[in-house]
Amino acid sequence: MYLHLGQGTVVRTKDIVGIFDMDKTTISRISRQFLADAQKGGRVVNVTGELPKSYVVCVDKDKNETVYISQLSPSTLRRRAGLPDGLAEDAGGRAK
């Protein structure tokens, strides 16, 4: 199955490691460092021309990590991916 992230970009759902809320997770220094390292490493794909609301971390079969920045909300992406709506997140954006 595939997930449309916006701007014609799709990823395989089995490659998705996590869907994260940009506002909630970037409060953490560790999350900001993760995104900065991914950007420096050329592993970030920005699929939005608007204010980003989420980022999706994917790892393909060859263990290559890619971070997709999307204008779609995490709840919209989870719904499109068929993930449960009741999936709770803590303040760091991690599933409980």
MOLIN-V759870 format. One record per backbone hydrogen bond with DSSP energy under -1.0 kcal/mol. NH is the residue of the N-H (numbers start at 1). CO is the residue of the C=O. Records with the same first field share a line. If there is no record, write none. Layout:
NH = CO, CO
//
This chain:
3 = 11
5 = 9
9 = 6
11 = 3
13 = 1
15 = 12
16 = 13
17 = 57
18 = 57
20 = 55
22 = 53
25 = 21
26 = 22
28 = 25
32 = 28
33 = 29
34 = 30
35 = 31
36 = 32
37 = 33
38 = 34
39 = 35
40 = 36
41 = 37
42 = 39
43 = 38
45 = 67
47 = 69
53 = 70
54 = 70
55 = 20
56 = 68
57 = 18
58 = 66
59 = 15
60 = 64
63 = 60
66 = 58
67 = 43
68 = 56
69 = 45
70 = 54
77 = 73
78 = 74
79 = 75
80 = 76
81 = 77
83 = 78
87 = 84
90 = 94
93 = 90
96 = 88
//
